[in-house]
Amino acid sequence: MRKNDTEQIRLENRRLIINYLRVHAPIARIDIGKALNLSPATVTAITSELSKDDRIVEIPTVTDKEVIRGRPRVLIDLAPNAYFVIGLKISIGELRLTLGNHKGALVKEEIIKLQTLELSVDGLIEAIAGALHSFIAQLSGQQKPKAIGIAFQGVINGLTGEIIWSPAISGKHVNIKDRLQKIVGLPITIANDANCLTIAIRHKPKYQHLKNFSVVMLGYGVGMGMIINNELYLGHHGAAAEFGHTKHNPNGAQCLCGKRGCIEAYVGDYALYQDARSITPLPLEDHLHPSEESMEYLVSLASDNHPGLIDLLDRAGKILGFGLANIIALMSPEKIIISGPGVRAYKFLEDGIREGLESALVKELIADTTLDKVDWSEDLTVVGVVALALQSIE
């Protein structure tokens, strides 16, 4: 085995141990080895290295048996304040900055209203850099970040950071990464918001055992992230799994991407709100950019048994189900997990989703693929982009 191969294996094992600690710590070294199928010598060597870098803390625990034998059991955990990163989520009209610690916990947050669509590329870069400088200036010396992760709505090249298209900005094929790195002086990673959500869900203990699954993000648009063979799938040009822009009807509703009949054009918030306005009076606002309050109001009307809105959401569920059937037929994932702010309406979508699936696929093709819903009690995109920033420097 070549030296480079040995070093690559060591770095991969180090990454596996850090990620496992982030989810399962505090835990004993021997249990890490068993879970990751690593030898005790490998675990000891890597955790000793991390301990020298002050990235691990030891937590002695004593049981009655261990008192008798005189060998206290030692658990280890990541030192939460070993270092920090910033997660930045850029949405239509808003910047959300979050400080995350070494364990991935969210420590501090600031939300800045910004008319992103009205800015030039230069103006956008200047505004983002200014927001980052201001946010960092508020932090203590210990909290100064080592890296920045940025989550963007839209089609993002996860390999280069190029913003191919986003509803949050006016231009296409925009690359802000290199210029921002020079201004801020920190390494930056840019990813699609659905991929960030997928990273966050992958770190949940409930889903740690899955090696092939898809995460569908419902919200302003419809996005998807895919884990294939335990790795986030980015495709040949870094922008794979654009599920929302697969077709339901090539001659159908207009999508914000410029084409017709995309699944997003029936299931995304802007599509639902626009269709709902033809059914019932709704707050006057830009129908292409409905607020979270407006979407919650729409769901509350459906909860009051508004027949038109219930039918509208049921239709959206069926269309989503047809799309999910294509994913299952092509990829046969272990599980499809549905999350995002759009799960606020899930109880009205669920029956339609299952009807769409069952009408599109024979039971043998659906096989053992199961559906799960993850509630949006916190913005998991932010959790994921913090994890992305941490991964970029590990």
C-alpha positions as CSV (number, residue, x, y, z in Angstrom):
1,M,0.0,0.0,0.0
2,R,1.4,3.4,-1.0
3,K,2.0,6.1,1.7
4,N,-0.6,8.4,0.1
5,D,-3.2,5.5,0.4
6,T,-2.4,5.0,4.0
7,E,-2.7,8.7,4.8
8,Q,-6.0,8.8,3.0
9,I,-7.4,5.9,5.0
10,R,-6.2,7.6,8.2
11,L,-7.9,10.8,7.3
12,E,-11.1,9.0,6.4
13,N,-11.1,7.1,9.7
14,R,-10.5,10.4,11.6
15,R,-13.5,11.9,9.8
16,L,-15.6,8.9,10.6
17,I,-14.7,9.1,14.3
18,I,-15.3,12.9,14.6
19,N,-18.7,12.5,12.9
20,Y,-19.6,9.6,15.1
21,L,-18.7,11.6,18.2
22,R,-20.7,14.5,17.0
23,V,-23.9,12.3,17.0
24,H,-23.3,9.7,19.7
25,A,-20.9,11.1,22.3
26,P,-20.2,10.8,25.2
27,I,-19.1,7.3,24.3
28,A,-16.3,4.9,25.2
29,R,-13.4,4.3,22.7
30,I,-14.2,0.6,22.5
31,D,-17.8,1.3,21.5
32,I,-16.6,3.6,18.7
33,G,-14.4,0.8,17.4
34,K,-17.3,-1.6,17.4
35,A,-19.7,0.8,15.8
36,L,-17.3,1.8,13.0
37,N,-15.6,-1.6,12.6
38,L,-12.2,0.0,13.5
39,S,-9.4,-1.7,15.5
40,P,-8.8,-0.5,19.1
41,A,-5.3,0.6,18.0
42,T,-6.8,2.8,15.2
43,V,-9.3,4.4,17.5
44,T,-6.7,5.0,20.3
45,A,-4.2,6.6,17.8
46,I,-6.8,8.9,16.3
47,T,-8.5,10.0,19.5
48,S,-5.0,10.6,21.1
49,E,-4.2,12.9,18.2
50,L,-7.4,14.7,18.7
51,S,-6.8,15.0,22.4
52,K,-3.4,16.6,21.8
53,D,-5.2,19.2,19.7
54,D,-7.6,19.8,22.6
55,R,-10.5,18.6,20.5
56,I,-11.6,15.8,22.9
57,V,-12.5,15.8,26.5
58,E,-12.6,12.7,28.7
59,I,-15.5,12.0,31.1
60,P,-14.7,9.4,33.7
61,T,-17.6,7.3,34.9
62,V,-17.6,4.7,37.6
63,T,-19.9,1.7,38.1
64,D,-20.0,-0.5,41.1
65,K,-18.1,-3.3,39.3
66,E,-15.5,-0.8,38.2
67,V,-15.0,0.4,41.7
68,I,-14.2,-3.2,42.8
69,R,-11.9,-3.8,39.8
70,G,-10.4,-0.3,40.1
71,R,-10.7,0.4,36.4
72,P,-13.1,3.4,35.9
73,R,-14.7,3.5,32.5
74,V,-13.8,6.6,30.5
75,L,-16.1,8.2,27.9
76,I,-14.9,10.8,25.4
77,D,-16.7,13.7,23.7
78,L,-15.8,16.5,21.4
79,A,-14.8,19.7,23.2
80,P,-17.6,22.1,22.3
81,N,-15.4,25.2,22.3
82,A,-12.4,23.7,20.5
83,Y,-13.4,25.9,17.5
84,F,-16.3,27.5,15.8
85,V,-17.7,28.0,12.3
86,I,-20.4,30.2,10.7
87,G,-23.4,28.9,8.8
88,L,-25.0,31.5,6.4
89,K,-28.4,30.8,4.8
90,I,-29.3,33.1,1.9
91,S,-33.0,33.2,1.0
92,I,-35.2,35.6,-0.8
93,G,-35.0,38.9,1.2
94,E,-33.0,37.4,4.1
95,L,-29.6,36.5,5.4
96,R,-29.5,34.2,8.4
97,L,-26.1,34.0,10.1
98,T,-25.5,31.3,12.7
99,L,-22.5,30.5,14.9
100,G,-21.9,26.8,15.4
101,N,-19.5,25.1,17.8
102,H,-17.2,22.1,17.4
103,K,-20.1,19.7,18.3
104,G,-22.4,21.3,15.7
105,A,-24.6,23.0,18.2
106,L,-26.0,26.4,17.3
107,V,-24.7,29.1,19.6
108,K,-25.7,32.5,18.2
109,E,-27.9,33.7,15.4
110,E,-28.7,36.9,13.6
111,I,-31.3,37.6,10.9
112,I,-30.8,40.4,8.4
113,K,-33.5,41.6,6.0
114,L,-31.9,42.2,2.6
115,Q,-33.6,42.7,-0.8
116,T,-31.4,40.2,-2.5
117,L,-33.2,40.3,-5.8
118,E,-32.5,44.0,-6.2
119,L,-28.8,43.7,-5.8
120,S,-26.1,43.4,-8.5
121,V,-23.5,40.6,-8.0
122,D,-21.1,43.2,-6.7
123,G,-23.8,44.6,-4.4
124,L,-24.6,41.1,-3.1
125,I,-21.0,40.3,-2.3
126,E,-20.5,43.6,-0.6
127,A,-23.7,43.1,1.5
128,I,-22.8,39.5,2.5
129,A,-19.2,40.5,3.4
130,G,-20.4,43.4,5.5
131,A,-22.9,41.1,7.3
132,L,-20.2,38.6,8.0
133,H,-17.7,41.2,9.2
134,S,-20.3,42.7,11.5
135,F,-21.3,39.3,12.9
136,I,-17.7,38.2,13.5
137,A,-16.9,41.5,15.2
138,Q,-19.5,40.7,17.9
139,L,-17.9,37.4,18.8
140,S,-15.4,36.8,21.6
141,G,-11.8,35.8,20.7
142,Q,-12.5,32.2,21.5
143,Q,-15.4,32.2,19.1
144,K,-13.6,33.5,16.1
145,P,-14.6,31.1,13.2
146,K,-12.4,28.9,11.2
147,A,-14.7,28.4,8.2
148,I,-18.0,29.5,6.7
149,G,-20.7,27.4,5.1
150,I,-23.3,29.0,2.8
151,A,-26.7,27.5,1.9
152,F,-28.4,28.9,-1.1
153,Q,-31.9,28.2,-2.6
154,G,-31.8,27.1,-6.2
155,V,-29.4,25.1,-8.4
156,I,-25.9,25.2,-7.0
157,N,-22.7,23.4,-8.2
158,G,-21.7,21.7,-5.0
159,L,-18.2,21.1,-6.5
160,T,-17.3,24.6,-7.4
161,G,-19.8,26.7,-5.4
162,E,-21.2,28.3,-8.6
163,I,-24.8,29.6,-8.2
164,I,-26.2,28.3,-11.5
165,W,-29.7,29.7,-10.8
166,S,-31.4,30.9,-7.6
167,P,-34.7,32.5,-7.0
168,A,-32.9,34.6,-4.3
169,I,-30.7,36.6,-6.7
170,S,-31.2,38.2,-10.1
171,G,-28.2,36.7,-12.0
172,K,-27.3,33.3,-13.3
173,H,-24.0,31.4,-13.2
174,V,-22.7,33.6,-10.4
175,N,-19.6,32.6,-8.5
176,I,-19.2,34.6,-5.2
177,K,-17.1,32.1,-3.4
178,D,-13.6,33.2,-4.4
179,R,-14.2,36.9,-4.0
180,L,-15.9,36.4,-0.5
181,Q,-13.0,34.2,0.6
182,K,-10.5,36.9,-0.2
183,I,-12.6,39.6,1.5
184,V,-13.4,37.6,4.7
185,G,-10.2,35.6,4.9
186,L,-11.8,32.3,5.7
187,P,-12.5,29.1,3.7
188,I,-16.0,29.1,2.3
189,T,-18.2,26.2,1.1
190,I,-21.4,26.8,-0.8
191,A,-24.2,24.2,-1.1
192,N,-27.8,23.9,-2.2
193,D,-30.2,24.2,0.8
194,A,-31.7,20.8,0.2
195,N,-28.3,19.2,0.4
196,C,-27.7,21.1,3.7
197,L,-31.0,19.7,5.0
198,T,-29.9,16.2,3.9
199,I,-26.6,16.5,5.8
200,A,-28.6,17.6,8.9
201,I,-30.9,14.6,8.7
202,R,-28.0,12.2,8.0
203,H,-26.6,13.3,11.4
204,K,-29.8,12.4,13.3
205,P,-29.3,9.1,15.3
206,K,-32.5,7.7,13.8
207,Y,-31.1,7.7,10.3
208,Q,-27.4,6.9,11.0
209,H,-27.8,3.3,9.7
210,L,-29.1,4.3,6.3
211,K,-26.7,4.2,3.4
212,N,-29.0,5.0,0.5
213,F,-31.8,7.4,1.0
214,S,-33.4,10.6,-0.4
215,V,-34.5,13.8,1.4
216,V,-37.2,15.9,-0.3
217,M,-37.4,19.5,0.9
218,L,-40.8,21.2,0.7
219,G,-40.9,25.0,1.0
220,Y,-40.7,27.9,-1.3
221,G,-39.6,25.4,-4.0
222,V,-39.1,21.7,-4.0
223,G,-35.6,20.4,-3.5
224,M,-33.9,17.0,-2.9
225,G,-30.7,15.6,-1.6
226,M,-29.5,12.1,-2.0
227,I,-27.1,9.9,0.0
228,I,-25.8,7.0,-2.2
229,N,-23.4,4.5,-0.7
230,N,-23.2,6.7,2.4
231,E,-22.0,9.8,0.4
232,L,-23.8,12.9,-0.6
233,Y,-24.4,12.6,-4.3
234,L,-23.5,15.7,-6.4
235,G,-23.5,14.2,-9.9
236,H,-21.1,14.9,-12.7
237,H,-21.4,18.7,-12.6
238,G,-22.2,19.2,-8.9
239,A,-25.9,19.9,-9.2
240,A,-27.6,16.6,-9.1
241,A,-31.1,15.6,-7.6
242,E,-33.0,18.6,-8.8
243,F,-36.2,16.7,-8.2
244,G,-38.4,19.9,-8.1
245,H,-37.5,20.5,-11.8
246,T,-38.4,17.1,-13.0
247,K,-41.6,17.1,-15.1
248,H,-45.2,16.3,-14.1
249,N,-46.6,17.8,-17.3
250,P,-44.3,19.3,-20.0
251,N,-47.1,21.6,-21.1
252,G,-48.3,22.4,-17.6
253,A,-47.9,25.2,-15.1
254,Q,-45.2,27.8,-15.4
255,C,-42.2,27.2,-13.1
256,L,-39.9,30.0,-11.9
257,C,-37.0,28.2,-13.5
258,G,-38.5,29.3,-16.9
259,K,-39.9,25.9,-18.0
260,R,-43.3,24.4,-17.7
261,G,-44.8,21.5,-15.8
262,C,-42.1,21.1,-13.1
263,I,-43.2,19.4,-9.9
264,E,-42.3,22.6,-8.1
265,A,-44.8,24.5,-10.1
266,Y,-47.6,22.6,-8.4
267,V,-46.1,21.8,-4.9
268,G,-43.8,24.8,-4.1
269,D,-45.2,27.5,-1.7
270,Y,-45.3,30.1,-4.5
271,A,-47.4,27.7,-6.7
272,L,-49.8,26.7,-3.9
273,Y,-50.3,30.3,-2.8
274,Q,-50.9,31.5,-6.4
275,D,-53.5,28.7,-7.0
276,A,-55.1,29.3,-3.6
277,R,-55.7,33.0,-4.4
278,S,-58.1,31.9,-7.2
279,I,-60.1,29.9,-4.6
280,T,-60.3,32.1,-1.5
281,P,-59.3,35.7,-0.4
282,L,-55.7,35.7,0.9
283,P,-53.5,38.5,2.3
284,L,-52.4,40.9,-0.5
285,E,-48.7,40.4,-1.2
286,D,-46.3,39.3,-3.9
287,H,-47.8,35.9,-4.8
288,L,-44.4,34.7,-6.1
289,H,-42.9,35.3,-2.6
290,P,-45.4,34.4,0.0
291,S,-44.3,34.8,3.6
292,E,-44.3,32.0,6.1
293,E,-47.2,33.7,7.9
294,S,-49.3,33.7,4.7
295,M,-48.5,30.0,4.2
296,E,-49.5,29.2,7.8
297,Y,-52.7,31.1,7.2
298,L,-53.5,29.1,4.1
299,V,-53.0,25.8,6.1
300,S,-55.2,27.2,8.9
301,L,-58.0,27.7,6.4
302,A,-57.6,24.1,5.2
303,S,-57.7,23.0,8.9
304,D,-61.1,24.8,9.1
305,N,-62.3,22.4,6.3
306,H,-62.1,24.8,3.4
307,P,-63.0,22.4,0.7
308,G,-61.2,24.2,-2.2
309,L,-57.9,24.4,-0.3
310,I,-58.2,20.8,0.9
311,D,-58.7,19.7,-2.7
312,L,-55.8,21.9,-3.9
313,L,-53.4,20.4,-1.3
314,D,-54.6,16.8,-2.0
315,R,-53.8,17.4,-5.7
316,A,-50.3,18.7,-4.8
317,G,-49.8,15.6,-2.7
318,K,-50.7,13.3,-5.7
319,I,-48.3,15.1,-8.0
320,L,-45.6,14.8,-5.4
321,G,-46.5,11.1,-5.1
322,F,-46.1,10.6,-8.8
323,G,-42.7,12.3,-8.6
324,L,-41.6,10.1,-5.7
325,A,-42.7,7.0,-7.7
326,N,-40.1,8.0,-10.3
327,I,-37.4,8.2,-7.6
328,I,-38.3,4.8,-6.3
329,A,-38.4,3.2,-9.8
330,L,-35.0,4.6,-10.7
331,M,-33.1,4.5,-7.5
332,S,-34.9,2.2,-5.1
333,P,-33.7,4.1,-1.9
334,E,-34.1,2.5,1.5
335,K,-36.2,5.5,2.6
336,I,-37.5,8.8,1.4
337,I,-37.6,11.5,4.1
338,I,-39.8,14.5,3.6
339,S,-39.0,17.7,5.5
340,G,-38.7,21.5,5.1
341,P,-41.1,24.3,6.1
342,G,-43.7,22.9,3.6
343,V,-44.4,19.9,6.0
344,R,-46.7,22.4,7.8
345,A,-49.3,21.1,5.3
346,Y,-48.3,17.4,5.4
347,K,-51.5,16.1,6.9
348,F,-53.3,17.4,3.8
349,L,-50.7,16.1,1.4
350,E,-50.1,12.6,2.9
351,D,-53.2,10.8,1.5
352,G,-52.5,12.3,-2.0
353,I,-48.8,11.3,-1.8
354,R,-49.7,7.6,-1.1
355,E,-52.4,7.6,-3.7
356,G,-50.0,9.0,-6.3
357,L,-47.4,6.4,-5.3
358,E,-49.7,3.5,-5.5
359,S,-51.3,4.5,-8.8
360,A,-47.9,5.0,-10.4
361,L,-46.0,1.9,-9.2
362,V,-46.8,-1.8,-8.7
363,K,-46.2,-2.9,-5.1
364,E,-43.1,-4.9,-6.2
365,L,-41.4,-1.8,-7.3
366,I,-42.3,0.2,-4.2
367,A,-40.8,-2.8,-2.3
368,D,-39.3,-1.9,1.0
369,T,-38.9,1.9,0.4
370,T,-40.6,3.7,3.2
371,L,-41.6,7.3,3.7
372,D,-40.8,9.4,6.8
373,K,-41.7,13.0,7.7
374,V,-39.3,15.1,9.8
375,D,-41.0,18.1,11.4
376,W,-39.7,21.6,10.9
377,S,-39.5,22.6,14.5
378,E,-36.1,24.1,13.8
379,D,-34.4,25.2,10.5
380,L,-32.5,22.1,9.7
381,T,-30.9,23.8,6.7
382,V,-29.0,25.9,9.2
383,V,-28.0,22.8,11.2
384,G,-26.8,21.2,8.0
385,V,-24.8,24.2,6.7
386,V,-23.0,24.4,10.1
387,A,-22.1,20.7,9.7
388,L,-21.0,21.4,6.2
389,A,-18.6,24.1,7.4
390,L,-17.2,21.8,10.1
391,Q,-16.7,19.0,7.5
392,S,-14.8,21.3,5.2
393,I,-12.0,21.8,7.7
394,E,-11.8,18.2,9.0
